[in-house]
Amino acid sequence: MKVVDEISKLVTEKDKEIISDIFLGRNSEAETPKEDLKVLFNLWVKYMPRYKQNWGCGSCRNLVNNFWYKVNETYNN
């Protein structure tokens, strides 16, 4: 995914650590705790402010979670 690759290059080391901690020992199918999902939404706003996502939308929550999961995989491989 081109967007995943581009964002992976922009993520700061501190944010990479935060994302890694959220997904540590979890697969993409595991449910992300609400507190962690809020952190992922904040990172979304930080790195992709033009693409609005709504917390109340289940599909948006899945997209944000899966996106950061893939970003995490990209820089951890």
Secondary structure in CASP SS format (residue, H / E / C, confidence):
PFRMAT SS
TARGET T0000
AUTHOR 0000-0000-0000
METHOD secondary structure of the structure
MODEL  1
M C 1.00
K H 1.00
V H 1.00
V H 1.00
D H 1.00
E H 1.00
I H 1.00
S H 1.00
K H 1.00
L H 1.00
V C 1.00
T C 1.00
E H 1.00
K H 1.00
D H 1.00
K H 1.00
E H 1.00
I H 1.00
I H 1.00
S H 1.00
D H 1.00
I H 1.00
F H 1.00
L C 1.00
G C 1.00
R C 1.00
N C 1.00
S C 1.00
E C 1.00
A C 1.00
E C 1.00
T C 1.00
P C 1.00
K H 1.00
E H 1.00
D H 1.00
L H 1.00
K H 1.00
V H 1.00
L H 1.00
F H 1.00
N H 1.00
L H 1.00
W H 1.00
V H 1.00
K H 1.00
Y H 1.00
M C 1.00
P C 1.00
R C 1.00
Y C 1.00
K C 1.00
Q C 1.00
N C 1.00
W C 1.00
G C 1.00
C C 1.00
G H 1.00
S H 1.00
C H 1.00
R H 1.00
N H 1.00
L H 1.00
V H 1.00
N H 1.00
N H 1.00
F H 1.00
W H 1.00
Y H 1.00
K H 1.00
V H 1.00
N H 1.00
E H 1.00
T H 1.00
Y H 1.00
N H 1.00
N C 1.00
END
